[in-house]
């Protein structure tokens, strides 16, 4: 589980970094590319969050149900 949490933290940091970088885009192709990268990073964060919740639920932590 610690490996999954580490991946989550890295993915979340990447998402936050991309979110800040989006303000530096000056052309439409750059903005489109950055938007797609942000969506990809968001989906990765959500996937890992659901995985962590599933692992916690499997360990008997009923409060960790995925939403």
N, C-alpha and C positions, 0 to 999 in steps of 0.2 A: 504494500500500500504506500510505503514511503516513496517508492519510485513514481507511482502515479501522482502523488502530491507534488513531487519535484517537477514532473512534466507539466502539471497544472500551473504551478507558479511561473515556470518559464513561458508557457503559452500566454498567461495573463500579462506578464511583463511585456511580451512582444505585442500584444493587443494594445496596451497602453502607449507603447512607443509609436506604433503605427497611427494611433489616434492623434498623437501630437504632431507627427510628421505630415498629416493630411493638410495642415494649414500652409505648408510650404509649397504645395503643388501650384504650378502656374498655368499649365496647359490642360485642355480637356482630356487628352490621352493619359496624362499623368494622374489626373483626378480619378479617372475611370479605373486605372490600374490600382491606385491606392485604395479605392473603394472596394474592389474585389479582394485585395489582400486583407483589409479590415474584416470583411465578411468571413473570409476563410479562417482568420485568427479567432473571430467570435465563435464560429462553429466548433473549432478545436477546444476552446475554453469550455463551451457548453457540454461537449462530449466527455471531456475529462471530469467535469463536475458531476455529471450523471454517473460516470464510472465510480467515482469516489463515494457517492451516495449509495450506489448498489453494493459496493464492498462493505460499507458500514452496515447496511441493512442485513446483508448476509451474515455479518458477525453478531447479529442479534440486537443491534441498536435500532429499535423501531422508530425512534424520532428522526431517523435519517432517510425517510422515504423521499424518493425523487418526486419533484413537482411536475 
